[in-house]
Amino acid sequence: MANLRIELVKSLSGRLDKHIATANSLGLHKIGNVAVQPDNPQTKGKLAQIGYLVRVTEE
């Protein structure tokens, strides 16, 4: 199964609380943080919610 490399490129400051919680659940806390997550429906759902804050590449 493929993995996704997710990088936080925009600040979490001033965002909705649930978007901040979603980013934190992915392991993203500060701009520039990178997390590697499995490419599954749960991860895709999280990315659909905060897609405007992150850059995603496939590993």
C-alpha atoms as one frame of an Amber mdcrd trajectory, in Angstrom:
protein
   0.000   0.000   0.000   1.253   3.472  -0.880   2.021   6.214   1.597   1.281
   9.921   1.421   3.804  12.583   2.423   1.860  15.474   3.950   3.502  18.858
   4.638   1.847  21.738   6.483   2.362  24.848   4.332  -0.071  27.319   5.928
  -0.438  28.398   9.543  -3.040  26.861  11.848  -3.484  30.211  13.560  -7.043
  31.503  13.257  -8.426  28.287  11.717 -11.492  26.381  12.855 -10.919  24.253
  15.950 -11.819  21.044  14.119  -9.334  21.833  11.326  -6.585  22.376  13.915
  -7.537  19.079  15.587  -7.417  17.281  12.235  -3.946  18.660  11.461  -2.744
  17.667  14.930  -4.120  14.141  14.475  -1.963  13.845  11.358   1.097  14.964
  13.356   1.254  18.476  11.900   1.802  21.242  14.451   3.986  23.913  12.812
   4.561  25.134   9.275   7.056  22.840   7.583   6.150  19.733   9.614   5.997
  16.588   7.481   4.044  13.430   8.230   3.898  10.151   6.337   0.476   8.513
   6.465  -1.002   5.463   4.726  -3.095   6.104   1.629  -6.491   4.968   2.950
 -10.036   6.390   3.153  -9.493   7.762   6.683  -6.460   9.786   5.635  -8.199
  10.961   2.443 -11.129  12.241   4.533  -8.804  14.223   6.792  -7.054  15.697
   3.762 -10.389  16.664   2.199 -11.082  18.745   5.304  -7.716  20.535   5.513
  -6.528  20.328   1.909  -6.105  24.104   1.726  -3.436  23.968   4.476  -1.239
  21.130   3.231   0.837  19.884   0.300   0.483  16.179  -0.451   2.837  13.973
  -2.467   2.783  10.235  -2.963   5.706   8.150  -1.705
